[in-house]
Amino acid sequence: MRLVSPHQQVGQPILQAKGVTKRFGGFTALDSVDFTVAPGERVGLIGPNGSGKSTCVNCLTGALTPEEGTITFQGQDITKLAAWQRARMGLVRSFQIPRPFNKLSLMENVQVPLRFALAEAPPEGSANRAMEILASIGLDSKADWSPKDLSQVELRKLELGRALAASPRLLIADESMAGLSDSEVDEIVELLERLNADGIAIILIEHIMRAVMRFSQRIVVLVAGKKIADGNPHEVMRHEDVERAYLGQ
Ligand SMILES: Nc1ncnc2c1ncn2[C@@H]1O[C@H](COP(=O)(O)OP(=O)(O)OP(=O)(O)O)[C@@H](O)[C@H]1O
């Protein structure tokens, strides 16, 4: 279990982004965005296609370097850290399109991030931990299966399991539910709720509004690279600018 960082003060956000700006050539994809997440909080990040959600996540996780702004995680400035360093601190993402190793079993797929994402992971303990993770995502009975033989919803769970192997304090779940049926969406929401109940803060990026409204304690809305709303889900969704930009899509 990862200990709380000695840099983080009680009551401080686990993540704090200030004035984050990302440009691609002359185009500003993210425009001076402020973003905070409290420890253990569930935040929905929404916005129309092309509004900057992925760019924001890429800046937070280190896949992209913002031109301006600062990002603090557990009280430490991580703006200049590489993605793997942020992951080792517990800032972890899952990807919209799972890309598991099809030649490896589910168990081995979870062991890969266990061995390499965690600085302190003892390889000899990784089999037990991998089984615990597979049990937490409901796939322990299929530990020796290939990902090729999984359904879509099981693949999404495996992707979340691979992220869990890095012991996140903050998990960014990027469109984990796209293309799933209503009951499968509920399964993923329930899984995310269980992970959150274990103390993991979660940013949910999702177009399925039913899931966002059910899951989120707070919603942040991006439109054309700018944050236009941030607050209580029901109040945010009644916000005139959000209705104009977002609803009816
Ligand atoms: N590498 C890049 N080079 C140039 N423009 C980019 C690049 N990445 C993103 N953009 C542009 O930045 C804007 C924001 O894109 P981004 O992918 O962050 O939006 P999004 O909200 O995640 O969209 P979606 O919901 O469709 O995933 C878009 O106009 C996109 O075309």
The ligand as an SDF file (V2000), in Angstrom:
LIG
                    3D

 31 33  0  0  0  0  0  0  0  0999 V2000
   -1.3350   16.4740  -31.4360 N   0  0  0  0  0  0  0  0  0  0  0  0
   -2.2080   17.4010  -31.8600 C   0  0  0  0  0  0  0  0  0  0  0  0
   -1.8910   18.2590  -32.8430 N   0  0  0  0  0  0  0  0  0  0  0  0
   -2.7650   19.2060  -33.2620 C   0  0  0  0  0  0  0  0  0  0  0  0
   -3.9920   19.3850  -32.7350 N   0  0  0  0  0  0  0  0  0  0  0  0
   -4.3640   18.5530  -31.7560 C   0  0  0  0  0  0  0  0  0  0  0  0
   -3.5010   17.5240  -31.2590 C   0  0  0  0  0  0  0  0  0  0  0  0
   -4.1530   16.8610  -30.2610 N   0  0  0  0  0  0  0  0  0  0  0  0
   -5.3560   17.4560  -30.1420 C   0  0  0  0  0  0  0  0  0  0  0  0
   -5.4810   18.4580  -31.0350 N   0  0  0  0  0  0  0  0  0  0  0  0
   -6.6500   19.3310  -31.1890 C   0  0  0  0  0  0  0  0  0  0  0  0
   -6.9180   19.8960  -29.9210 O   0  0  0  0  0  0  0  0  0  0  0  0
   -8.3400   19.9720  -29.7050 C   0  0  0  0  0  0  0  0  0  0  0  0
   -8.7050   19.2260  -28.4460 C   0  0  0  0  0  0  0  0  0  0  0  0
   -8.5630   17.8310  -28.7000 O   0  0  0  0  0  0  0  0  0  0  0  0
   -8.7960   16.7440  -27.5680 P   0  0  0  0  0  0  0  0  0  0  0  0
   -8.4750   15.4160  -28.1890 O   0  0  0  0  0  0  0  0  0  0  0  0
   -8.0750   17.1320  -26.3580 O   0  0  0  0  0  0  0  0  0  0  0  0
  -10.3620   16.8730  -27.3290 O   0  0  0  0  0  0  0  0  0  0  0  0
  -11.3510   15.8950  -26.5310 P   0  0  0  0  0  0  0  0  0  0  0  0
  -12.2250   16.7720  -25.7110 O   0  0  0  0  0  0  0  0  0  0  0  0
  -10.5670   14.8550  -25.8380 O   0  0  0  0  0  0  0  0  0  0  0  0
  -12.2020   15.2360  -27.7090 O   0  0  0  0  0  0  0  0  0  0  0  0
  -12.9610   13.8040  -27.7730 P   0  0  0  0  0  0  0  0  0  0  0  0
  -14.1310   13.8850  -26.8540 O   0  0  0  0  0  0  0  0  0  0  0  0
  -13.3640   13.7270  -29.2020 O   0  0  0  0  0  0  0  0  0  0  0  0
  -11.9550   12.7500  -27.3750 O   0  0  0  0  0  0  0  0  0  0  0  0
   -8.9980   19.4110  -30.9710 C   0  0  0  0  0  0  0  0  0  0  0  0
   -9.3330   20.5000  -31.8180 O   0  0  0  0  0  0  0  0  0  0  0  0
   -7.9170   18.5680  -31.5820 C   0  0  0  0  0  0  0  0  0  0  0  0
   -8.0420   18.5070  -33.0000 O   0  0  0  0  0  0  0  0  0  0  0  0
  1  2  1  0
  2  3  1  0
  2  7  2  0
  3  4  2  0
  4  5  1  0
  5  6  2  0
  6  7  1  0
  6 10  1  0
  7  8  1  0
  8  9  2  0
  9 10  1  0
 10 11  1  0
 11 12  1  0
 11 30  1  0
 12 13  1  0
 13 14  1  0
 13 28  1  0
 14 15  1  0
 15 16  1  0
 16 17  2  0
 16 18  1  0
 16 19  1  0
 19 20  1  0
 20 21  2  0
 20 22  1  0
 20 23  1  0
 23 24  1  0
 24 25  2  0
 24 26  1  0
 24 27  1  0
 28 29  1  0
 28 30  1  0
 30 31  1  0
M  END
$$$$
